[in-house]
Amino acid sequence: MIFYPVEFGGLRLRTYPNQPLGWIGWQGIVPAKAGEMAGRITELVTTKLLDVKEVIYIYIYTYTYLSIYLYIYLSIYLSIYLSICLSIYLSIYLSIYLSIGSDGKG
């Protein structure tokens, strides 16, 4: 009865705002008061718990830091990966070339 029914069930002869009970019918307590609770929580968070400027600063700082970190990480990773792949490719190519010989007879 706290959460269900989500919509008012019964005859809507007389209902009261933000109240789960009408003359004939019922709505869950949480769905009936959801708007009021959301408003209170939003007001509390934005006025007393968080500073909006600080949140924006942290978001921009984190985004910039992660972008630079990913750029450096990917650059290093790709350079190492490409150098390893190139060295493997060259060693295989040279071993085949040297085993065949320069005249092509093997």
Helices and strands as residue ranges (DSSP letters): E 9-15, E 22-26, H 29-32, H 34-44, I 45-49, H 52-100
